[in-house]
Amino acid sequence: MIIVQKYGGTSVGTAARIRRVSRRIAATVKQGHKVVVVVSAMGHTTDRLIALAQSINPEPPARELDMLVANGETITAPLVAMCLQGMGIPAISLSGLQAGVRTSAQHSRARIEDIKPDRILETLRDGKVAVVAGFQGVTADFEVTTLGRGGSDTTAVALAAALKADSCEIYTDVDGIFTADPRLVKTARKLTHIQYDEMLELAAVGARVLHPRAVEIGELYGVPIHVRSSFHEGVGTMIVAQVPMEDRQRVRGIAEESNVAKITVVGVPDRPGIAAAIFEPLGAAGISVDVIVQNIGRSRRTDLTFSVAQSDLKAAEKLVKAAAKTIGATRVASAGGIAKLSIVGTGMLGTPGIAGRMFRALADAGINIEMISTSEIRITCLVARDQVEKGVRILHKTFDLDLE
Amino acid sequence: MIIVQKYGGTSVGTAARIRRVSRRIAATVKQGHKVVVVVSAMGHTTDRLIALAQSINPEPPARELDMLVANGETITAPLVAMCLQGMGIPAISLSGLQAGVRTSAQHSRARIEDIKPDRILETLRDGKVAVVAGFQGVTADFEVTTLGRGGSDTTAVALAAALKADSCEIYTDVDGIFTADPRLVKTARKLTHIQYDEMLELAAVGARVLHPRAVEIGELYGVPIHVRSSFHEGVGTMIVAQVPMEDRQRVRGIAEESNVAKITVVGVPDRPGIAAAIFEPLGAAGISVDVIVQNIGRSRRTDLTFSVAQSDLKAAEKLVKAAAKTIGATRVASAGGIAKLSIVGTGMLGTPGIAGRMFRALADAGINIEMISTSEIRITCLVARDQVEKGVRILHKTFDLDLE
């Protein structure tokens, strides 16, 4: 079997941790598997390199910043390879370029366009472990790029797809994917399986274990992704196309995201092109807009409310105020201190009344719902931030997710 | 004019020093020159990476060590490029691979085989400074290599050759090449010019300013090398094919090297192949043998004495003892505490009596000569270490090198 294993920055943060990770890799090799390892930068290396860059140029150009931070992963990879060799396990390290990771040219947020895994396959044929620097690639012109958030996860799953690997193991500091954040809900259970689509929805509304990009590639190429702890041997959560039938009937997880703010544009003229005028500048500035609600107003004017990350509020408000002036809206109001509370599960596709149960449970607990947004397998409510933890616990119980 | 400027690890050791170096580069650009910059790793980065590697694997494999330490230079290069951009000077950084530096596959001591400077030339045509990571290259298979000692100097001079640059400036922490080490001889003078061959001889016997590899490439391709201080604007020493005629008449410099030891193989049978049996194992172990003297002995047996670096003595002794046993020599003796004292200059080619003046001056000062070795433009004497500094001062005076 070909197995891809990805170890994050915490797992390789010190020499001692690199030794521990290497022992784990060695054990997998000794089970007779061909192993490809993807590593992140050690601990806070990336942050330190960025701080150094900013001390030299407060706005470092993206191309040079990519050249700089890519060193983080090309430091870890040879250290792991030489550790394995010291244990008698043949291994070589490969940069993104050497591993054949070809990307688009958008520096700091490049997309993987193609992987030519010849060199990795040759390494495996030679009976060696390939230790690949994650998070990085090169353009067709050999320009060094980085993949942005979730970059190393994306490298791992994309390599698994290109190699037709039997499994892609993502080692992390949690035990797997849970029905809710175990720090908030004592009765939260680890899921043995979750579907790609469910994981994507969970990741979109606050579950930070695995980046949606990696999950999307997994879904597209049918790569089974095993999210598991780097601290012990226990199995984690398998992300797959279809979970066992019984699990498909249910709400599978509760997610929450606390640092949310909302912006309301009051008195928006009701004519075509207005929404574009407001949201296009936000998109251009890289600000993600989340839940959008448009109230039907009187006299050809409406109110438009949407949520953004708390950290984007200031920048977003400035852009929205400019747009509001242009389109002739009455005024712009904003408020922080809110949170997203979501239920996710393919179960709700065939089960009517899920939304009703959610709203009733929150109402009975005295939690006011400010806005609602839904997908086919997700319902998200915006609530006051100081009520969200209570809401998670209530919904976890309401949808029978508590440990039996 | 195309100018290549090389800045060593001390010159780029901190963010503040990178800013100073960048101002110097900017000034050269503003004079209308096309500038290619070669940088080393910041300060002690390389040593730190090697220590990290050794904490993980006490004998790190050379390929992985090259992958690791190459990051030192690819960290500096983008920092300098982004500093220049912050000053309004267009610049990009290039790795050894991107700069077209193709090397042999001998990891940790690769030789530059070829430079394809297309990307650098394109960068210069675009009106940008190319900031190249020194000390590194890639093989034809994209394996990352490093060049070993003097690597960044070698990169700089080789790039200057490939680009047909008008000058190659090596910025260092000394003012240039001196008639003797100014720390030992107060009256030492900075040479305005020195010939490649003289510089090679000086470097071989203790002058550490510039690595002989870089000088050899300079000589081969006729690249004028300007060794100068990174701390001030003053001119340094030009290394060229021919110095002004008057300087060609003289001894040009006195060099010394203190950490030398000698090994004597006593009672060597006088038959063919004996020297090879002793020196081949040393060569294979990477131990440089310096001055060799063979005394004519009685009864078909001779004594063979040679010098090695003090740091190689232990390893060398072990190998020589094994060889001595094989060839049936009587015994092996060794001693540390000696030093090399050399005079260098093309002047001695056409001037008889130079050697005699040297030996006489040392004898008059009570300095005993243990061994002698010569080239066409150099005479080296091995003397007691505690007499070498006095020897340097006496020879500096004897050959009229004292400041007038």
Interface residues (C-beta under 8 A of the other chain):
Chain A: A15 I18 R19 L49 L52 A53 S55 I56 N57 P58 E59 P60 P61 R63 E64 L65 M67 L68 A70 N71 T74 I75 A77 P78 L79 A81 M82 C83 Q85 G86 I92 S93 S95 L97 Q98 F142 E143 V144
Chain B: A15 I18 R19 L49 L52 A53 S55 I56 N57 P58 E59 P60 P61 R63 E64 L65 M67 L68 A70 N71 T74 I75 A77 P78 L79 A81 M82 C83 Q85 G86 I92 S93 S95 L97 Q98 F142 E143 V144
